[in-house]
């Protein structure tokens, strides 16, 4: 989590305005809750007030009242030190499993003499992976 926030810290430390979209659906196992957040950093209160007003208008016309169940669960986990640490430990286990599965996939491809360089599979991070295959290769 600390490494994932590097770019956010870099931008904010250099007074660069930004929007950060976060999803908690997968990393907290709340798939049916569709829970997430949009964090907006502005360089002035005037800009922040305008952005807030615009966001409220969009949200009101699109969602009116969002369900709060998922947000309450996320809030409980993030604000309770014991639950937060437990979540971080579980998240690290998932990350390590994904890395292990990528290593296994790469080794299987190499051991089966699949043509090409498969280093990109183990260099990627996150839950999803790009194979590097083109359309024709993926059809085979």
C-alpha positions in Angstrom: 0.0 0.0 0.0 2.8 2.4 0.8 4.6 1.7 -2.5 1.3 2.1 -4.4 0.9 5.6 -3.0 4.3 6.7 -4.2 3.0 8.6 -7.2 0.3 10.3 -5.2 2.9 11.5 -2.6 5.2 12.6 -5.4 2.5 14.7 -7.1 1.2 16.3 -3.9 4.7 17.0 -2.6 5.3 19.0 -5.8 1.9 20.8 -5.6 0.5 19.1 -8.7 -3.2 18.8 -8.7 -4.6 15.4 -9.3 -7.5 13.0 -9.1 -6.9 9.5 -7.6 -9.5 6.8 -8.2 -9.5 3.9 -5.8 -11.5 0.7 -5.8 -12.0 -1.4 -2.7 -14.1 -4.1 -4.4 -11.3 -6.5 -5.1 -8.6 -5.7 -2.5 -11.1 -5.9 0.3 -13.3 -8.7 -1.1 -16.3 -6.4 -1.4 -17.2 -7.4 -5.0 -20.9 -6.8 -4.8 -20.6 -3.5 -3.0 -18.9 -1.6 -5.9 -17.1 0.5 -3.3 -14.5 3.1 -4.2 -13.4 6.6 -3.8 -12.3 9.6 -5.9 -9.8 11.8 -4.1 -9.1 15.2 -5.6 -6.2 17.4 -4.6 -6.5 21.1 -5.6 -3.9 23.8 -5.1 -6.4 26.4 -3.7 -9.6 26.6 -1.7 -11.3 28.4 -4.6 -10.6 25.6 -7.0 -11.5 23.0 -4.4 -14.9 24.6 -3.8 -15.6 24.7 -7.5 -14.6 21.1 -8.0 -16.6 20.0 -5.0 -19.7 21.7 -6.3 -19.3 20.1 -9.7 -18.8 16.7 -8.2 -21.8 17.1 -6.0 -23.9 18.0 -9.0 -22.7 15.0 -11.0 -23.2 12.6 -8.1 -26.7 14.0 -7.3 -27.9 13.6 -10.9 -26.3 10.2 -11.3 -26.7 8.4 -8.0 -28.7 10.6 -5.6 -28.1 8.5 -2.5 -25.4 5.9 -2.8 -25.6 2.7 -0.7 -23.5 3.1 2.4 -23.0 -0.5 3.5 -19.6 -1.0 1.6 -18.4 2.4 2.7 -19.1 1.6 6.3 -17.1 -1.7 6.0 -14.1 0.0 4.4 -14.2 2.8 6.9 -14.3 0.3 9.8 -11.2 -1.5 8.4 -9.2 1.6 7.6 -9.9 3.3 10.9 -9.4 0.3 13.2 -5.6 -0.4 13.6 -6.1 -4.1 14.3 -8.4 -4.6 11.3 -6.2 -2.4 9.1 -3.1 -4.5 10.0 -5.0 -7.7 9.4 -6.1 -6.4 6.0 -2.6 -5.4 5.1 -1.3 -8.9 6.0 -4.0 -10.6 3.9 -3.3 -8.2 1.0 0.4 -9.1 1.2 -0.5 -12.8 1.0 -2.5 -12.1 -2.1 0.3 -10.1 -3.7 2.8 -12.8 -2.9 0.5 -15.5 -4.4 0.1 -13.4 -7.6 3.9 -13.1 -7.9 4.3 -16.8 -7.3 1.7 -17.6 -10.0 3.4 -15.3 -12.4 6.7 -17.0 -11.7 5.2 -20.4 -12.3 3.5 -19.3 -15.6 6.8 -17.8 -16.9 8.7 -20.9 -16.0 6.1 -23.2 -17.7 6.3 -21.1 -20.8 10.1 -21.3 -20.9 10.2 -25.0 -20.0 7.7 -25.7 -22.8 9.9 -23.8 -25.1 7.2 -21.3 -26.1 8.9 -18.8 -28.4 9.5 -15.3 -27.1 10.7 -13.4 -24.1 8.4 -13.8 -21.1 10.1 -11.5 -18.7 7.2 -9.0 -18.9 5.0 -11.4 -17.0 7.0 -11.2 -13.8 7.9 -7.5 -14.2 4.2 -6.5 -14.0 2.4 -5.6 -10.8 -1.3 -5.7 -9.9 -4.0 -8.2 -10.2 -4.1 -8.3 -14.0 -1.5 -9.4 -16.4 -0.8 -8.6 -20.1 0.4 -11.6 -22.1 2.1 -9.7 -24.8 0.3 -11.9 -27.4 -1.1 -10.4 -30.5 -4.6 -11.3 -31.8 -3.4 -14.1 -34.0 -1.2 -15.6 -31.3 -4.1 -15.5 -28.8 -6.4 -17.3 -31.3 -4.0 -20.3 -31.5 
